[in-house]
């Protein structure tokens, strides 16, 4: 049997985790709303879907932020790379749709 105090503490942590997960989903949705607008702008003006210089800058920036926040910079970079690849995929789809 779990001590009621431990169970209550665990429940509190889990509630915080649930709230953070919800906030992350909403923040990602907002980020993708913005990147969709960027994709439309890029497609409209025939700009490439990817911007390697911007991506490199963002990765370095995020690594520094992660380090300052005591988060593994390698994890942060993997996370951002996943998002970048998804954004580029969306930008390519937007460009293809505007050509049709």
Secondary structure, DSSP 4 states (H G I P E B T S, - for coil): ---HHHHHHHHHHHHHHHHHHHHHHHHHHHHHHHHHHHHHHHHHTT--S--HHHHHHHHHHHHHHHHHTT--HHHHHHHHHHHHHHHHHHHHHHHHHHH-
